[in-house]
Amino acid sequence: MKNTITAKYLLNRIMVVIPCVLTAQGVVCQLKASAELKGSGDIANGVNVINSVNEAFAEVVKVPDAIVILNISKSSSQLSNEIAFINWCQTVQPRTVIVAYVQNHELSIINYISALGVRVIISQYETASIFTDLIIKSFSATTMLYSPIIKNILSSRVSAELTACEVQVLGQLFLGNNVSQVAQRLGRDIRTVSAHKRHAMEKLGLRCEKDLYVLGCALSGK
């Protein structure tokens, strides 16, 4: 695919899901300012700016192959909604390309988002040129992309993408259920659930139950 953004290509396909109006408009401006955008018309009309995650569900349903630039916030209450949206997209709208625009730089959070299988993770502190370059590459990339700041944060990680079963088990654990309760709720053998838990923790670099608990609190808004 040619790495040129055109108004026709963008129309109703790129969604900027960022609650802060100023940040959202800044992202649109970065897209417009990219060298690849020259001569492509009124790009602003081709980008759907959405101010809340709750509104994004309905919009993504309309565009199965949407490219969603999703804010990953520091607020635990907003973060839990953003994670839920990623999980929903991966299950219900798997053709959706998620670009995680990260304000929260905690290693465990970035590790978890990476393991969920988003297409790109970009720090909000990167330059405009890095941002637009990664957005353009996301159109045709088949592997996960990271901005330089994110690469540096994840340089020592041993993470791999979580399976659907591992995500499901972690979700139940984050609700406060123990392994036995999770097995009962999901109708699975307790040894299978324990294995999913262990593998997920290894992928996320979680060394103990406390690490798992802290991550669960952050992701569930507690």
C-alpha positions, 0 to 999 in steps of 0.5 A: 500500500502506498504510504500516502494519506488521501482525503478519500482514504480517511473519510469516515475511517480514522477516529480520534477517541480522546476526551480532552478536546485540545488534545484531540484537535492537536492530533488532527492538526498533526495528521493535517501537518504531515508531509503526506497530507499535502494536496489531499483536500480538507482532511479534517472532514475525514477524521471523526473526533469522538470525545468519549469511549462510550460513544466510540462503540456505536461509531466503530460498528458503522465502520468495521475497518476503522483506524481508532486513535485511542487515548490511554489515560492516567485516570483509572476510571477512564482507563478501565473503559479504554481497556474494555473498548480494546477488548470489545474491538478485538472480539466484536470488530477484529478488523479495527486497527487500534492505535494506543495514544499513551499518556499513562507510561506505567510499565505494567499498563503498557505491557498489558495493552501491548499483550492485548494486540493493539496495532500501534502504541505511541507516547503522547510525548513523541514528536509530530513527525514520529506520530504521523509516520507511525499512523501511516505505517499502521495502515499496512503493518502486520506486526505491532509498532512502538514509538521510541519512548515506548520501545525504551520503556518495554526494552526489558520486557518478556511479554507476548500477546495474550490469548483470548482465554488468558484475557478472559481469566485475567478479567475474572481475576481483576473482578476479585475472583480467585482461581477456583471461582473463575473455574466455576464461573467459566466452566473450566478445570481449575488446572486449566485456569491456573495455567492460563493465569500463570502464562498470562503473568509470565507474558506481562512480567508480573512476578507475584500476586501483589503485582497482579492485584495492583494491575487489576486495580489500575485496569478496573478503576479501583 
